[in-house]
């Protein structure tokens, strides 16, 4: 298995009263992920930027690390 560190931004919205993930965005660096998350914060109930390890063969993500978060967010494993 070959792993690569990726940076993602995951916004959250309320769906029928529950917190649900919206469309994930990829970023080129930790700083870019934090900028994107900050700019999205006013449009969603919550936004979080993460660093994740991605298995390049299967596409599976593991080892999430929160870079920053705004508002209400959920555990990445649950999203």
Secondary structure, 3 states (H helix, E strand, C coil): CCEEEEEEEEEEEEECCEEEEEEEEEECCHHHHHHHHHHHHHHCCEEEEEEEEEECCCCCEEEEEEEEEEECCCCCCCC
